[in-house]
Amino acid sequence: MLRPAERPLDETYDLAVLDLDGVVYVGSQAVPGAVSGLRAARAAGMHLAFLTNNASRPPAQVAAHLRELGVPAEDGDVVTSAQAAARLVARQVAAGSRVYVIGGAGLHEALTELDLEPVVSIAADPVAVVQGYGPDVPWRQVIDGAILVKQGLPWVASNMDLTVPTRHGPGPGNGALVRLVADYAGRTPQVAGKPEAPLFEETLARVGGQRPLVIGDRIDTDIDGARKVGWDSLLVMTGVTTLRELASLAATSRPTYVGADLGCLALSVPAVLADGAGCMVGGWASRVDGGRLVVEGDGDRHDWWRAAAAAAWAHLDATGRAADPVDLSGPR
């Protein structure tokens, strides 16, 4: 069941570990409630760390975009999978080593920051390979990198995301190209990005904090990643996770908290009151009737999502069957 919090979340935790796309912004637009929620959290003393599995953009570029949207963000608040990947490589090779890059500017900058020399030529005799998303990477660069991987050089992938957002819809992401190299070379890479631990560890080392809260819109990267490192998590319903997916979550994939958007950081979290008839959260009553999820009442939009999740999960745990939300969509 969802955990209550007597104090607002931005006082209960001292570090917000934030996913970006679908949580803070979608493309060039801020997610409703994100800017005001993050400003209030920062004013309450909460540190903000912005995580991205996208290794193509340097942190300064990401931070500049956040500031354009009105989000309080310094360059050092942004942590990328490129930085975590470079750290993994640096632990395995000597300072000053040449590292072959299949990817974009973000990887080059991250390697240079750790006193490693990024190269894109086999003739440079690199001692490791790092791979991340780069929309303009030439095919020859991929081929040569794959050859080096097959030769047995240490190989780190920034992430395994199968898709990347584009203005024409989802396109093949870094994970798709990593799979191609893996199939050719007969090897499996070390992975730095979510849901693996290195990106979370890099974040704590760079931004600091004693009580981190992972905030995301995806189960497979954000929530599963938080569980892997033993941190609490908040699922916001502004991105890719639907009510139907929320209702079908197994106990091993459930977040600690659920909220409509980042505005819930400034609020305490009421306890779920459950009995044989259903669940009560705030002013909302929820139940599963004939396999259908029902939410009735009036109240806070965040509590609506908590009530829906509580009834759906209780039903799933008791019957092994997911409740059908039918035409429910929930307040935003």
VEXVEX-622420 format. One line per field, with one value per residue: residue in one letter; x, y negated, z of N, C-alpha, C in turn; residue number from 1. Coordinates in steps of 0.05 Angstrom, whole numbers, padded with zeros to 5 digits. Example, Ala and Ser with C-alpha at 12.3 -4.5 7.8 and 13.67 -1.06 7.14 Angstrom:
<rs>
residuo: (A  S) $
n.c1: (00264  00257) $
n.c2: (00114  00045) $
n.c3: (00156  00142) $
ca.c1: (00246  00273) $
ca.c2: (00090  00021) $
ca.c3: (00156  00143) $
c.c1: (00264  00258) $
c.c2: (00066  -00001) $
c.c3: (00156  00157) $
num: (1  2) $
</rs>
This chain:
<rs>
residuo: (M  L  R  P  A  E  R  P  L  D  E  T  Y  D  L  A  V  L  D  L  D  G  V  V  Y  V  G  S  Q  A  V  P  G  A  V  S  G  L  R  A  A  R  A  A  G  M  H  L  A  F  L  T  N  N  A  S  R  P  P  A  Q  V  A  A  H  L  R  E  L  G  V  P  A  E  D  G  D  V  V  T  S  A  Q  A  A  A  R  L  V  A  R  Q  V  A  A  G  S  R  V  Y  V  I  G  G  A  G  L  H  E  A  L  T  E  L  D  L  E  P  V  V  S  I  A  A  D  P  V  A  V  V  Q  G  Y  G  P  D  V  P  W  R  Q  V  I  D  G  A  I  L  V  K  Q  G  L  P  W  V  A  S  N  M  D  L  T  V  P  T  R  H  G  P  G  P  G  N  G  A  L  V  R  L  V  A  D  Y  A  G  R  T  P  Q  V  A  G  K  P  E  A  P  L  F  E  E  T  L  A  R  V  G  G  Q  R  P  L  V  I  G  D  R  I  D  T  D  I  D  G  A  R  K  V  G  W  D  S  L  L  V  M  T  G  V  T  T  L  R  E  L  A  S  L  A  A  T  S  R  P  T  Y  V  G  A  D  L  G  C  L  A  L  S  V  P  A  V  L  A  D  G  A  G  C  M  V  G  G  W  A  S  R  V  D  G  G  R  L  V  V  E  G  D  G  D  R  H  D  W  W  R  A  A  A  A  A  A  W  A  H  L  D  A  T  G  R  A  A  D  P  V  D  L  S  G  P  R) $
n.c1: (00017  00007  00052  00042  00057  00072  00093  00104  00128  00173  00198  00204  00242  00309  00331  00311  00308  00303  00270  00267  00238  00170  00162  00185  00187  00157  00183  00190  00160  00140  00117  00051  00046  00097  00139  00123  00119  00172  00199  00177  00194  00250  00252  00237  00282  00298  00343  00353  00360  00371  00360  00381  00375  00392  00449  00469  00468  00505  00509  00505  00476  00426  00412  00407  00362  00324  00324  00304  00252  00236  00250  00286  00351  00418  00479  00508  00468  00448  00452  00478  00471  00516  00557  00556  00570  00622  00647  00645  00679  00727  00741  00765  00807  00870  00887  00884  00878  00858  00793  00745  00690  00623  00576  00551  00564  00558  00581  00635  00648  00640  00678  00726  00724  00738  00791  00802  00814  00772  00762  00752  00772  00799  00853  00875  00886  00850  00832  00784  00713  00658  00588  00534  00472  00471  00449  00473  00514  00561  00555  00602  00631  00602  00609  00666  00671  00641  00674  00718  00694  00682  00734  00744  00751  00739  00671  00622  00555  00514  00459  00401  00355  00303  00275  00273  00249  00223  00205  00172  00150  00163  00230  00283  00323  00384  00389  00371  00412  00455  00440  00447  00503  00517  00495  00527  00579  00575  00572  00556  00542  00568  00523  00505  00462  00394  00352  00396  00446  00492  00481  00448  00482  00523  00495  00484  00536  00551  00511  00494  00463  00421  00373  00345  00294  00267  00238  00193  00162  00160  00156  00193  00244  00250  00221  00233  00288  00297  00282  00323  00367  00350  00321  00267  00208  00171  00116  00094  00036  00040  00064  00084  00060  -00001  -00068  -00088  -00041  -00019  -00057  -00045  00004  00052  00070  00125  00140  00118  00111  00133  00102  00046  00028  -00008  00021  00082  00067  00051  00095  00096  00061  00033  00023  -00036  -00057  -00078  -00142  -00169  -00219  -00264  -00299  -00273  -00228  -00207  -00183  -00165  -00216  -00236  -00267  -00255  -00262  -00267  -00313  -00346  -00301  -00289  -00257  -00274  -00280  -00301  -00328  -00298  -00244  -00173  -00130  -00085  -00096  -00137  -00111  -00081  -00122  -00145  -00101  -00094  -00141  -00141  -00093  -00102  -00143  -00117  -00077  -00109  -00139  -00108  -00120  -00122  -00155  -00205  -00201  -00238  -00270  -00246  -00203  -00178  -00160  -00117) $
n.c2: (00024  -00047  -00093  -00137  -00207  -00250  -00301  -00352  -00328  -00354  -00368  -00321  -00294  -00308  -00312  -00315  -00271  -00277  -00256  -00279  -00286  -00285  -00292  -00341  -00371  -00369  -00362  -00426  -00450  -00464  -00417  -00421  -00449  -00437  -00476  -00513  -00476  -00458  -00505  -00517  -00473  -00480  -00528  -00509  -00484  -00438  -00399  -00397  -00350  -00336  -00285  -00250  -00201  -00209  -00216  -00252  -00308  -00359  -00374  -00431  -00450  -00425  -00447  -00500  -00499  -00484  -00530  -00567  -00552  -00568  -00538  -00528  -00517  -00499  -00489  -00447  -00418  -00382  -00316  -00267  -00207  -00201  -00222  -00185  -00140  -00153  -00154  -00100  -00079  -00105  -00081  -00035  -00042  -00075  -00143  -00193  -00158  -00136  -00134  -00103  -00131  -00119  -00159  -00224  -00295  -00299  -00253  -00261  -00307  -00289  -00249  -00278  -00311  -00276  -00267  -00234  -00215  -00227  -00191  -00177  -00141  -00080  -00076  -00107  -00075  -00061  -00043  -00028  -00027  -00070  -00079  -00117  -00155  -00191  -00234  -00247  -00211  -00180  -00123  -00093  -00104  -00075  -00023  -00016  -00021  00023  00064  00058  00070  00124  00143  00145  00101  00062  00044  -00004  -00023  -00080  -00078  -00036  -00049  -00037  -00071  -00139  -00205  -00242  -00295  -00273  -00230  -00171  -00147  -00101  -00087  -00092  -00041  -00007  -00010  00007  00060  00079  00076  00111  00160  00168  00170  00209  00199  00169  00104  00062  00023  -00044  -00080  -00095  -00038  -00024  -00024  -00060  -00114  -00136  -00134  -00168  -00216  -00225  -00232  -00279  -00319  -00313  -00297  -00266  -00240  -00217  -00224  -00192  -00215  -00204  -00187  -00139  -00068  -00027  -00050  -00095  -00082  -00027  -00033  -00064  -00026  00011  -00014  -00022  -00068  -00113  -00128  -00170  -00169  -00207  -00227  -00250  -00235  -00179  -00134  -00102  -00100  -00049  -00019  -00032  -00008  00045  00058  00099  00118  00113  00072  00024  -00046  -00087  -00132  -00165  -00217  -00271  -00310  -00350  -00386  -00360  -00356  -00395  -00381  -00343  -00271  -00236  -00180  -00116  -00092  -00031  00019  00075  00057  00022  -00033  -00093  -00157  -00220  -00260  -00221  -00161  -00095  -00034  00034  00058  00111  00122  00073  00011  -00039  -00106  -00154  -00216  -00275  -00321  -00331  -00330  -00298  -00261  -00233  -00200  -00169  -00143  -00113  -00080  -00051  -00021  00009  00039  00068  00101  00129  00156  00189  00220  00232  00210  00154  00093  00061  -00002  -00024  -00078  -00116  -00172  -00208  -00265  -00320) $
n.c3: (00000  -00010  00019  00075  00089  00139  00139  00088  00024  00004  00050  00078  00048  00026  -00024  -00090  -00141  -00204  -00262  -00330  -00384  -00392  -00339  -00319  -00366  -00432  -00492  -00516  -00478  -00411  -00363  -00337  -00273  -00259  -00258  -00216  -00175  -00169  -00157  -00108  -00079  -00080  -00051  -00002  00015  -00010  -00048  -00118  -00169  -00235  -00277  -00336  -00386  -00436  -00472  -00507  -00502  -00469  -00398  -00387  -00430  -00423  -00373  -00387  -00420  -00381  -00348  -00384  -00385  -00336  -00293  -00232  -00240  -00238  -00276  -00253  -00229  -00264  -00285  -00326  -00365  -00395  -00363  -00321  -00350  -00368  -00318  -00304  -00343  -00330  -00283  -00300  -00334  -00345  -00326  -00376  -00418  -00483  -00509  -00547  -00580  -00592  -00606  -00584  -00570  -00515  -00491  -00506  -00477  -00424  -00418  -00425  -00381  -00341  -00349  -00393  -00461  -00514  -00575  -00645  -00680  -00701  -00710  -00670  -00628  -00583  -00515  -00493  -00503  -00509  -00511  -00534  -00544  -00605  -00652  -00700  -00712  -00754  -00797  -00805  -00759  -00722  -00742  -00737  -00681  -00664  -00682  -00649  -00600  -00609  -00608  -00555  -00520  -00461  -00452  -00449  -00443  -00447  -00437  -00443  -00470  -00514  -00547  -00571  -00562  -00617  -00662  -00698  -00673  -00631  -00640  -00660  -00604  -00563  -00542  -00582  -00620  -00589  -00581  -00633  -00639  -00598  -00616  -00661  -00639  -00600  -00545  -00480  -00457  -00403  -00366  -00356  -00347  -00323  -00313  -00281  -00228  -00232  -00252  -00213  -00169  -00187  -00187  -00132  -00114  -00141  -00131  -00078  -00014  00035  00040  -00010  -00061  -00114  -00173  -00224  -00288  -00310  -00303  -00314  -00317  -00280  -00230  -00223  -00223  -00176  -00138  -00145  -00123  -00072  -00057  -00040  -00080  -00125  -00167  -00219  -00254  -00305  -00351  -00388  -00363  -00356  -00328  -00332  -00335  -00285  -00251  -00259  -00236  -00208  -00140  -00135  -00168  -00153  -00138  -00081  -00071  -00103  -00148  -00179  -00206  -00202  -00164  -00119  -00085  -00047  -00009  00046  00054  00057  00097  00070  00080  00089  00079  00076  00038  00005  -00009  00023  00011  00030  00005  -00028  -00048  -00065  -00103  -00127  -00170  -00194  -00225  -00246  -00238  -00193  -00175  -00131  -00104  -00077  -00080  -00069  -00127  -00128  -00088  -00113  -00151  -00115  -00087  -00129  -00143  -00095  -00088  -00135  -00130  -00083  -00101  -00143  -00114  -00083  -00118  -00163  -00211  -00255  -00244  -00284  -00310  -00344  -00369  -00338  -00327  -00294  -00254  -00273) $
ca.c1: (00000  00022  00061  00035  00078  00060  00103  00106  00149  00197  00211  00211  00266  00326  00341  00293  00323  00282  00270  00260  00217  00145  00160  00190  00179  00152  00194  00197  00140  00140  00093  00035  00052  00126  00156  00115  00125  00201  00207  00169  00212  00276  00249  00234  00308  00303  00362  00342  00379  00357  00373  00372  00389  00401  00477  00478  00470  00520  00492  00500  00455  00401  00405  00398  00334  00307  00322  00286  00224  00230  00258  00311  00370  00446  00492  00516  00445  00441  00470  00471  00482  00543  00575  00558  00585  00650  00658  00650  00704  00750  00749  00776  00830  00888  00882  00896  00873  00841  00768  00730  00663  00600  00557  00553  00581  00555  00601  00661  00653  00641  00704  00747  00722  00751  00819  00804  00814  00754  00771  00733  00788  00813  00882  00884  00892  00835  00833  00757  00692  00634  00567  00510  00456  00481  00433  00489  00537  00565  00554  00630  00638  00589  00623  00692  00667  00633  00698  00734  00679  00687  00761  00745  00756  00717  00650  00602  00533  00502  00433  00389  00329  00298  00264  00280  00228  00228  00182  00155  00143  00186  00248  00302  00341  00410  00387  00368  00438  00471  00433  00459  00531  00518  00491  00551  00603  00570  00578  00537  00557  00562  00503  00507  00438  00371  00348  00419  00455  00513  00471  00439  00506  00536  00478  00488  00563  00553  00492  00493  00437  00420  00346  00336  00268  00267  00213  00192  00136  00163  00161  00216  00270  00250  00212  00250  00315  00296  00281  00349  00386  00338  00311  00238  00201  00145  00107  00076  00019  00041  00080  00077  00045  -00030  -00082  -00090  -00015  -00017  -00074  -00035  00031  00058  00080  00153  00144  00102  00125  00126  00080  00035  00017  -00017  00044  00102  00054  00048  00118  00092  00038  00036  00009  -00053  -00057  -00100  -00160  -00181  -00235  -00274  -00315  -00256  -00207  -00212  -00159  -00175  -00244  -00243  -00273  -00249  -00268  -00269  -00340  -00349  -00277  -00286  -00247  -00292  -00270  -00322  -00323  -00287  -00220  -00147  -00125  -00065  -00109  -00152  -00093  -00074  -00145  -00147  -00080  -00098  -00163  -00132  -00072  -00114  -00157  -00097  -00064  -00128  -00151  -00090  -00130  -00121  -00181  -00209  -00209  -00259  -00266  -00234  -00178  -00165  -00154  -00089) $
ca.c2: (00000  -00072  -00103  -00164  -00225  -00270  -00327  -00354  -00312  -00370  -00369  -00294  -00286  -00331  -00311  -00305  -00260  -00282  -00250  -00303  -00284  -00275  -00300  -00370  -00382  -00352  -00378  -00453  -00461  -00454  -00402  -00437  -00445  -00430  -00500  -00523  -00456  -00457  -00530  -00515  -00453  -00493  -00547  -00493  -00473  -00412  -00399  -00386  -00338  -00330  -00262  -00243  -00178  -00219  -00222  -00269  -00336  -00365  -00384  -00459  -00454  -00417  -00466  -00525  -00495  -00485  -00557  -00580  -00545  -00579  -00519  -00536  -00496  -00505  -00468  -00424  -00403  -00363  -00293  -00252  -00180  -00203  -00226  -00160  -00121  -00161  -00145  -00071  -00074  -00115  -00061  -00011  -00049  -00095  -00171  -00200  -00137  -00142  -00119  -00105  -00141  -00117  -00177  -00253  -00314  -00294  -00234  -00273  -00325  -00274  -00235  -00298  -00320  -00256  -00264  -00213  -00227  -00214  -00189  -00165  -00127  -00056  -00081  -00121  -00054  -00065  -00021  -00022  -00037  -00080  -00082  -00132  -00167  -00214  -00234  -00251  -00193  -00167  -00093  -00083  -00106  -00052  00002  -00014  -00016  00051  00081  00056  00085  00152  00149  00149  00077  00054  00031  -00016  -00036  -00101  -00069  -00016  -00059  -00028  -00092  -00166  -00222  -00260  -00311  -00256  -00207  -00156  -00135  -00082  -00099  -00081  -00013  00007  -00008  00024  00088  00087  00081  00135  00183  00171  00176  00231  00189  00152  00081  00050  00002  -00065  -00096  -00083  -00035  -00013  -00040  -00081  -00142  -00145  -00138  -00192  -00238  -00230  -00242  -00306  -00338  -00310  -00292  -00243  -00227  -00222  -00214  -00190  -00224  -00198  -00180  -00112  -00047  -00010  -00064  -00111  -00068  -00003  -00042  -00071  -00002  00024  -00027  -00023  -00094  -00117  -00139  -00183  -00167  -00229  -00217  -00270  -00224  -00156  -00114  -00105  -00089  -00020  -00008  -00036  00012  00072  00060  00119  00105  00108  00049  00001  -00068  -00093  -00152  -00172  -00244  -00280  -00325  -00358  -00402  -00344  -00357  -00415  -00371  -00317  -00249  -00223  -00150  -00102  -00078  -00009  00040  00094  00043  00006  -00050  -00122  -00175  -00247  -00260  -00202  -00133  -00078  -00005  00049  00069  00128  00120  00046  -00008  -00061  -00127  -00173  -00235  -00302  -00327  -00337  -00314  -00278  -00240  -00217  -00180  -00151  -00126  -00094  -00060  -00035  -00001  00027  00057  00087  00120  00145  00174  00208  00237  00238  00198  00125  00079  00047  -00029  -00031  -00105  -00135  -00184  -00220  -00294  -00327) $
ca.c3: (00000  -00011  00045  00082  00098  00156  00130  00058  00013  00001  00077  00085  00033  00021  -00052  -00110  -00164  -00223  -00291  -00344  -00403  -00381  -00311  -00318  -00392  -00456  -00514  -00509  -00459  -00384  -00354  -00318  -00245  -00254  -00250  -00190  -00155  -00164  -00144  -00080  -00067  -00076  -00029  00023  00021  -00023  -00070  -00142  -00188  -00260  -00290  -00363  -00399  -00462  -00469  -00529  -00495  -00445  -00376  -00389  -00450  -00410  -00353  -00400  -00428  -00357  -00340  -00403  -00377  -00310  -00272  -00219  -00245  -00245  -00293  -00236  -00220  -00285  -00286  -00350  -00367  -00406  -00341  -00307  -00367  -00367  -00292  -00306  -00359  -00315  -00262  -00312  -00350  -00333  -00333  -00402  -00438  -00506  -00508  -00572  -00575  -00610  -00594  -00590  -00555  -00486  -00483  -00509  -00455  -00399  -00417  -00421  -00353  -00324  -00358  -00414  -00488  -00533  -00602  -00663  -00700  -00692  -00711  -00646  -00608  -00558  -00496  -00485  -00521  -00495  -00531  -00525  -00566  -00620  -00676  -00724  -00713  -00780  -00796  -00803  -00731  -00709  -00751  -00724  -00653  -00661  -00686  -00624  -00580  -00614  -00601  -00526  -00504  -00442  -00468  -00431  -00456  -00430  -00429  -00461  -00479  -00541  -00563  -00564  -00573  -00639  -00669  -00714  -00657  -00621  -00659  -00647  -00585  -00560  -00536  -00607  -00633  -00572  -00587  -00658  -00633  -00581  -00633  -00678  -00623  -00582  -00518  -00466  -00446  -00377  -00371  -00336  -00343  -00310  -00284  -00267  -00205  -00235  -00255  -00187  -00152  -00197  -00178  -00103  -00112  -00152  -00120  -00049  -00002  00054  00038  -00037  -00071  -00143  -00184  -00252  -00300  -00322  -00284  -00321  -00313  -00256  -00206  -00220  -00216  -00148  -00122  -00147  -00104  -00046  -00051  -00044  -00106  -00131  -00195  -00227  -00276  -00327  -00374  -00404  -00348  -00357  -00305  -00335  -00327  -00256  -00238  -00263  -00226  -00188  -00116  -00137  -00186  -00145  -00125  -00054  -00072  -00130  -00149  -00206  -00218  -00183  -00143  -00094  -00068  -00025  00007  00061  00040  00077  00097  00057  00098  00073  00091  00056  00018  -00013  00002  00026  00012  00029  00000  -00049  -00042  -00088  -00100  -00152  -00171  -00218  -00241  -00256  -00218  -00188  -00157  -00126  -00083  -00085  -00064  -00081  -00151  -00121  -00073  -00132  -00161  -00093  -00082  -00152  -00141  -00071  -00093  -00156  -00121  -00065  -00117  -00157  -00094  -00072  -00139  -00185  -00236  -00255  -00247  -00310  -00305  -00363  -00381  -00320  -00336  -00271  -00256  -00278) $
c.c1: (00018  00029  00051  00060  00065  00069  00103  00130  00175  00210  00219  00236  00282  00337  00319  00309  00303  00288  00261  00236  00192  00141  00163  00182  00171  00160  00202  00178  00143  00115  00078  00042  00081  00141  00149  00122  00155  00211  00200  00187  00239  00274  00247  00261  00315  00323  00348  00363  00363  00372  00363  00389  00400  00430  00486  00483  00486  00502  00486  00477  00427  00393  00395  00369  00315  00303  00303  00257  00216  00237  00284  00331  00397  00457  00498  00493  00437  00461  00460  00483  00510  00563  00579  00574  00615  00663  00663  00675  00728  00760  00764  00801  00846  00880  00897  00891  00855  00817  00753  00701  00645  00578  00564  00569  00580  00576  00630  00668  00656  00668  00727  00747  00737  00779  00822  00802  00794  00765  00750  00748  00801  00843  00893  00890  00877  00836  00805  00738  00668  00613  00543  00496  00470  00467  00449  00514  00539  00565  00582  00639  00626  00603  00650  00690  00659  00656  00715  00720  00683  00715  00765  00751  00733  00697  00628  00580  00520  00475  00423  00361  00324  00287  00275  00258  00238  00203  00163  00145  00167  00203  00267  00321  00368  00409  00385  00395  00457  00465  00446  00489  00535  00515  00515  00575  00600  00577  00555  00552  00551  00543  00504  00481  00416  00361  00372  00430  00474  00503  00461  00462  00521  00521  00483  00516  00566  00536  00490  00465  00438  00394  00335  00308  00270  00240  00213  00164  00137  00168  00188  00243  00270  00244  00229  00279  00317  00297  00309  00369  00375  00328  00280  00233  00174  00139  00088  00062  00018  00055  00068  00060  00016  -00042  -00084  -00063  -00011  -00033  -00063  -00007  00033  00071  00109  00160  00129  00118  00117  00103  00071  00024  00009  00006  00062  00091  00051  00072  00114  00071  00046  00019  -00009  -00051  -00081  -00116  -00174  -00197  -00246  -00290  -00298  -00236  -00217  -00185  -00169  -00206  -00254  -00247  -00269  -00255  -00267  -00296  -00343  -00325  -00271  -00277  -00266  -00280  -00291  -00315  -00313  -00263  -00196  -00142  -00104  -00077  -00126  -00135  -00085  -00097  -00148  -00126  -00085  -00119  -00154  -00112  -00083  -00129  -00138  -00084  -00083  -00137  -00131  -00098  -00130  -00149  -00182  -00217  -00231  -00253  -00256  -00208  -00163  -00160  -00124  -00082) $
c.c2: (-00025  -00082  -00131  -00181  -00248  -00298  -00328  -00338  -00328  -00376  -00341  -00284  -00311  -00333  -00300  -00297  -00258  -00272  -00276  -00301  -00271  -00282  -00330  -00383  -00361  -00369  -00405  -00466  -00448  -00438  -00420  -00429  -00441  -00454  -00509  -00502  -00455  -00482  -00528  -00495  -00465  -00513  -00533  -00481  -00447  -00416  -00386  -00375  -00329  -00308  -00258  -00220  -00186  -00229  -00242  -00298  -00340  -00377  -00414  -00465  -00447  -00437  -00492  -00522  -00496  -00514  -00573  -00575  -00556  -00561  -00528  -00513  -00508  -00483  -00443  -00408  -00381  -00340  -00275  -00224  -00180  -00206  -00200  -00139  -00127  -00152  -00115  -00064  -00082  -00097  -00037  -00017  -00071  -00123  -00177  -00180  -00147  -00123  -00124  -00112  -00134  -00134  -00206  -00269  -00309  -00275  -00245  -00291  -00310  -00260  -00255  -00308  -00301  -00249  -00239  -00227  -00213  -00214  -00175  -00150  -00103  -00060  -00095  -00101  -00059  -00040  -00013  -00035  -00046  -00087  -00096  -00144  -00191  -00214  -00237  -00233  -00179  -00137  -00081  -00084  -00082  -00026  00005  -00008  00012  00070  00081  00071  00115  00161  00152  00125  00073  00037  00022  -00029  -00056  -00092  -00048  -00024  -00051  -00050  -00119  -00184  -00239  -00275  -00296  -00231  -00192  -00144  -00116  -00096  -00085  -00051  00004  00011  00009  00054  00097  00093  00107  00160  00189  00182  00200  00224  00173  00129  00077  00026  -00018  -00078  -00080  -00059  -00024  -00034  -00063  -00110  -00153  -00151  -00163  -00217  -00245  -00242  -00271  -00326  -00337  -00305  -00267  -00227  -00232  -00210  -00215  -00196  -00219  -00191  -00152  -00092  -00034  -00024  -00078  -00095  -00043  -00011  -00050  -00046  00012  00012  -00031  -00050  -00095  -00131  -00151  -00181  -00190  -00221  -00238  -00260  -00199  -00135  -00120  -00094  -00059  -00006  -00010  -00014  00040  00077  00081  00105  00098  00084  00024  -00021  -00071  -00112  -00155  -00201  -00251  -00294  -00333  -00377  -00387  -00346  -00376  -00405  -00346  -00296  -00235  -00193  -00140  -00087  -00056  00009  00058  00081  00027  -00010  -00079  -00137  -00203  -00246  -00240  -00174  -00116  -00049  00007  00064  00084  00126  00092  00027  -00032  -00080  -00149  -00192  -00261  -00307  -00334  -00319  -00293  -00255  -00222  -00194  -00160  -00132  -00105  -00072  -00041  -00013  00019  00047  00077  00109  00139  00165  00196  00228  00246  00226  00168  00114  00064  00019  -00040  -00058  -00125  -00146  -00198  -00250  -00298  -00352) $
c.c3: (00000  00017  00050  00089  00114  00148  00100  00048  00010  00028  00086  00072  00027  -00008  -00070  -00134  -00187  -00251  -00305  -00362  -00391  -00352  -00308  -00344  -00412  -00480  -00504  -00489  -00432  -00378  -00335  -00289  -00238  -00244  -00222  -00168  -00149  -00151  -00114  -00065  -00061  -00052  -00002  00031  00008  -00046  -00094  -00160  -00211  -00275  -00318  -00373  -00426  -00459  -00490  -00522  -00469  -00423  -00378  -00408  -00438  -00390  -00365  -00409  -00404  -00348  -00358  -00396  -00350  -00287  -00259  -00222  -00252  -00262  -00277  -00225  -00240  -00286  -00308  -00349  -00380  -00384  -00325  -00323  -00367  -00340  -00292  -00322  -00343  -00293  -00273  -00329  -00337  -00342  -00359  -00424  -00460  -00506  -00533  -00565  -00598  -00598  -00599  -00570  -00525  -00476  -00485  -00485  -00428  -00396  -00412  -00393  -00334  -00333  -00376  -00441  -00506  -00561  -00619  -00686  -00687  -00691  -00687  -00623  -00582  -00541  -00485  -00505  -00503  -00516  -00520  -00549  -00579  -00647  -00702  -00726  -00740  -00776  -00793  -00774  -00715  -00716  -00737  -00694  -00647  -00664  -00661  -00601  -00584  -00607  -00571  -00509  -00484  -00457  -00449  -00448  -00437  -00420  -00449  -00470  -00508  -00559  -00553  -00576  -00596  -00646  -00687  -00699  -00647  -00643  -00645  -00629  -00583  -00556  -00561  -00620  -00616  -00577  -00613  -00654  -00617  -00598  -00650  -00662  -00605  -00553  -00507  -00453  -00416  -00382  -00348  -00328  -00329  -00327  -00269  -00247  -00212  -00237  -00229  -00168  -00161  -00187  -00149  -00099  -00121  -00138  -00089  -00039  00015  00050  00010  -00043  -00102  -00154  -00214  -00262  -00312  -00300  -00289  -00317  -00286  -00231  -00202  -00212  -00186  -00130  -00123  -00127  -00076  -00038  -00055  -00071  -00107  -00160  -00200  -00252  -00299  -00352  -00386  -00390  -00348  -00332  -00308  -00327  -00297  -00241  -00240  -00252  -00204  -00164  -00119  -00155  -00177  -00132  -00096  -00052  -00101  -00128  -00177  -00221  -00196  -00161  -00117  -00076  -00044  -00005  00023  00046  00061  00075  00082  00079  00082  00090  00069  00034  -00002  00002  00004  00027  00009  00025  -00020  -00038  -00067  -00082  -00127  -00151  -00197  -00237  -00251  -00233  -00217  -00168  -00155  -00104  -00094  -00068  -00081  -00105  -00145  -00106  -00091  -00142  -00140  -00087  -00104  -00149  -00118  -00076  -00114  -00146  -00101  -00080  -00131  -00138  -00085  -00093  -00161  -00211  -00234  -00258  -00273  -00303  -00324  -00375  -00361  -00331  -00314  -00275  -00260  -00262) $
num: (1  2  3  4  5  6  7  8  9  10  11  12  13  14  15  16  17  18  19  20  21  22  23  24  25  26  27  28  29  30  31  32  33  34  35  36  37  38  39  40  41  42  43  44  45  46  47  48  49  50  51  52  53  54  55  56  57  58  59  60  61  62  63  64  65  66  67  68  69  70  71  72  73  74  75  76  77  78  79  80  81  82  83  84  85  86  87  88  89  90  91  92  93  94  95  96  97  98  99  100  101  102  103  104  105  106  107  108  109  110  111  112  113  114  115  116  117  118  119  120  121  122  123  124  125  126  127  128  129  130  131  132  133  134  135  136  137  138  139  140  141  142  143  144  145  146  147  148  149  150  151  152  153  154  155  156  157  158  159  160  161  162  163  164  165  166  167  168  169  170  171  172  173  174  175  176  177  178  179  180  181  182  183  184  185  186  187  188  189  190  191  192  193  194  195  196  197  198  199  200  201  202  203  204  205  206  207  208  209  210  211  212  213  214  215  216  217  218  219  220  221  222  223  224  225  226  227  228  229  230  231  232  233  234  235  236  237  238  239  240  241  242  243  244  245  246  247  248  249  250  251  252  253  254  255  256  257  258  259  260  261  262  263  264  265  266  267  268  269  270  271  272  273  274  275  276  277  278  279  280  281  282  283  284  285  286  287  288  289  290  291  292  293  294  295  296  297  298  299  300  301  302  303  304  305  306  307  308  309  310  311  312  313  314  315  316  317  318  319  320  321  322  323  324  325  326  327  328  329  330  331  332) $
</rs>
